[in-house]
Amino acid sequence: MNNVRCPSCNEESPADFRFCGKCGGKLIQYCLSCGSENPLQIQFCGKCGTSLLEKELPKKDQPQNSAPAKILVVDDEPYITKLVKHLLESEGMEVEVAENAKTAADLVAKFRPTILITDRMMPDMDGFELIKLLRRNTEFSQMKIIMLTVVDTFDDIRRSILVGADDYIRKPFDPQELIWSVKRHLKKFHPWEEKK
């Protein structure tokens, strides 16, 4: 199978990879008609024949004439915030990042995210404390919170949910799992995932 060249960083990866190992760029695109996966360099969907080269197709799952979903990503590892920001922006979302929980707490009031994605272990204030702080404020009670962390013990998962997290994803994470979790909380699905 031929390699696929990443449109973001020009690095080559095997065609069955979904994301570039170097920059996180998307190597697979989805046919908007049938939902099948296709490497970026293929011109037509192998399943239904739809052209994949149309330039003005709307972003997947982003209703036209609506504001993009706002996502705040909090992690003290810059490569994680960069990767998550890239993944979600490629899905048509507006993304801000914070390198620690204190900065995130200030940014929540200004940016007003629909979803907060936070690490568990950070200096000064950890993810648990950030969630508790935000859940005490009724202004942010509807905001969805996803814990994205390397810690994967049952006690940590249980504690995250008890303090107010809506979801828990373990690192290293599958980019598609994160995207699907965000879209699930936004109640935005691909047409083939919607209940008929």
C-alpha positions as CSV (number, residue, x, y, z in Angstrom):
1,M,0.0,0.0,0.0
2,N,1.3,3.5,-0.9
3,N,2.2,6.1,1.7
4,V,0.1,9.2,2.3
5,R,1.7,12.6,2.5
6,C,0.4,14.8,5.4
7,P,-1.0,18.0,4.0
8,S,0.1,19.9,7.2
9,C,3.8,18.9,7.5
10,N,4.5,17.0,4.3
11,E,5.7,13.9,6.2
12,E,4.8,10.5,4.7
13,S,2.9,7.9,6.7
14,P,1.5,4.5,5.8
15,A,-1.9,4.9,4.0
16,D,-3.7,3.0,6.8
17,F,-2.7,5.6,9.4
18,R,-5.5,8.0,10.4
19,F,-3.2,10.8,11.7
20,C,0.3,11.9,11.0
21,G,2.7,10.7,13.7
22,K,4.7,13.9,13.4
23,C,2.2,16.7,13.6
24,G,-1.2,15.0,14.2
25,G,-2.6,16.1,10.8
26,K,-5.5,14.1,9.5
27,L,-4.5,11.5,6.8
28,I,-8.0,10.0,6.4
29,Q,-11.0,11.9,5.2
30,Y,-14.6,10.7,5.4
31,C,-17.0,10.6,2.5
32,L,-19.9,12.9,3.4
33,S,-22.4,10.7,1.6
34,C,-21.7,7.2,3.0
35,G,-19.2,7.8,5.8
36,S,-16.4,5.4,4.6
37,E,-12.8,6.3,5.3
38,N,-10.5,7.2,2.4
39,P,-6.8,8.2,2.3
40,L,-6.5,12.0,1.5
41,Q,-4.9,11.4,-2.0
42,I,-7.9,9.4,-3.3
43,Q,-10.2,11.5,-5.5
44,F,-13.4,9.4,-5.2
45,C,-14.9,7.4,-2.4
46,G,-14.3,3.7,-3.1
47,K,-17.6,2.7,-1.6
48,C,-20.2,5.2,-3.1
49,G,-18.2,7.1,-5.8
50,T,-18.7,10.6,-4.3
51,S,-15.9,13.1,-5.2
52,L,-13.6,13.9,-2.3
53,L,-12.1,16.9,-4.0
54,E,-14.9,19.4,-3.7
55,K,-13.5,22.5,-2.1
56,E,-16.6,24.1,-0.6
57,L,-17.9,21.1,1.4
58,P,-19.1,22.1,4.9
59,K,-17.0,20.9,7.8
60,K,-18.2,17.5,9.0
61,D,-21.0,17.8,11.6
62,Q,-20.8,21.6,11.7
63,P,-24.3,23.0,10.9
64,Q,-24.1,25.8,8.3
65,N,-24.7,29.3,9.6
66,S,-23.9,28.3,13.2
67,A,-21.1,29.4,15.5
68,P,-18.4,26.8,15.9
69,A,-18.3,24.9,19.2
70,K,-15.8,26.4,21.7
71,I,-13.4,23.9,23.3
72,L,-10.8,24.8,26.0
73,V,-7.8,22.3,26.3
74,V,-5.8,22.3,29.6
75,D,-2.5,20.4,29.8
76,D,1.0,21.2,31.0
77,E,2.4,19.3,28.0
78,P,2.6,21.6,25.0
79,Y,2.6,18.8,22.5
80,I,-0.7,17.5,23.9
81,T,-2.4,20.9,23.6
82,K,-1.0,21.4,20.1
83,L,-2.2,17.9,18.9
84,V,-5.7,18.3,20.5
85,K,-6.1,21.8,19.2
86,H,-5.1,20.7,15.6
87,L,-7.5,17.7,15.7
88,L,-10.5,19.7,16.9
89,E,-9.8,22.7,14.7
90,S,-9.7,20.3,11.7
91,E,-13.3,19.3,12.7
92,G,-14.4,23.0,12.6
93,M,-14.3,23.8,16.3
94,E,-12.8,26.9,17.9
95,V,-10.1,25.9,20.4
96,E,-8.2,27.7,23.1
97,V,-5.4,26.2,25.2
98,A,-4.1,26.8,28.7
99,E,-0.9,25.4,30.2
100,N,-2.2,25.0,33.7
101,A,-5.4,24.9,35.7
102,K,-5.2,28.5,37.1
103,T,-4.9,30.0,33.6
104,A,-7.8,27.8,32.5
105,A,-10.0,29.0,35.4
106,D,-9.5,32.6,34.2
107,L,-9.9,31.7,30.6
108,V,-13.2,29.9,31.1
109,A,-14.9,33.1,32.2
110,K,-13.6,35.0,29.1
111,F,-13.8,32.3,26.4
112,R,-17.0,30.5,27.7
113,P,-16.2,27.0,26.2
114,T,-18.9,24.5,25.6
115,I,-16.4,21.7,26.5
116,L,-13.4,21.7,28.7
117,I,-10.7,19.0,28.1
118,T,-8.3,18.8,31.1
119,D,-5.4,16.8,32.3
120,R,-5.4,15.2,35.7
121,M,-1.9,15.9,36.9
122,M,-0.7,19.5,36.6
123,P,1.5,21.8,38.8
124,D,-0.2,24.1,41.4
125,M,-3.8,22.9,40.8
126,D,-4.7,19.5,39.5
127,G,-7.6,18.6,37.2
128,F,-9.8,17.5,40.2
129,E,-9.4,20.9,41.8
130,L,-10.2,22.7,38.5
131,I,-13.3,20.7,38.0
132,K,-14.5,21.3,41.6
133,L,-13.8,25.0,41.2
134,L,-15.8,25.2,38.0
135,R,-18.7,23.1,39.2
136,R,-19.2,25.4,42.2
137,N,-20.0,28.2,39.8
138,T,-23.6,27.8,38.5
139,E,-22.6,29.8,35.4
140,F,-20.6,26.9,34.2
141,S,-22.8,24.0,35.3
142,Q,-23.8,23.1,31.7
143,M,-20.2,23.0,30.4
144,K,-19.1,19.5,29.6
145,I,-15.8,18.3,31.0
146,I,-13.6,15.6,29.6
147,M,-10.6,14.3,31.7
148,L,-7.7,13.4,29.4
149,T,-5.0,11.8,31.4
150,V,-2.3,9.1,31.7
151,V,-3.7,8.1,35.1
152,D,-6.1,5.2,34.6
153,T,-6.8,3.6,38.0
154,F,-10.4,2.9,38.8
155,D,-10.2,5.3,41.8
156,D,-9.1,8.1,39.6
157,I,-11.9,7.4,37.0
158,R,-14.5,7.2,39.8
159,R,-13.2,10.4,41.5
160,S,-13.2,12.3,38.2
161,I,-16.9,11.5,37.6
162,L,-17.8,12.2,41.3
163,V,-16.2,15.7,41.2
164,G,-18.1,16.5,38.0
165,A,-16.3,15.2,34.9
166,D,-18.6,13.9,32.1
167,D,-16.1,11.7,30.4
168,Y,-12.6,10.1,31.0
169,I,-10.1,9.3,28.2
170,R,-6.8,7.6,28.9
171,K,-3.5,8.7,27.4
172,P,-2.1,7.7,25.0
173,F,-5.4,8.3,23.3
174,D,-6.9,7.4,19.9
175,P,-7.6,10.7,18.2
176,Q,-10.9,9.3,16.8
177,E,-12.0,8.4,20.3
178,L,-11.4,12.0,21.5
179,I,-13.1,13.5,18.5
180,W,-16.1,11.2,18.9
181,S,-16.3,12.0,22.6
182,V,-16.4,15.7,21.9
183,K,-19.0,15.3,19.2
184,R,-21.1,13.1,21.4
185,H,-21.2,15.8,24.1
186,L,-22.0,18.4,21.5
187,K,-24.7,16.0,20.2
188,K,-23.2,16.3,16.7
189,F,-22.9,13.0,14.8
190,H,-22.1,11.9,11.3
191,P,-25.3,11.2,9.3
192,W,-24.6,7.5,9.4
193,E,-24.4,7.5,13.2
194,E,-27.7,9.3,13.8
195,K,-30.6,7.2,15.0
196,K,-33.2,6.8,12.2
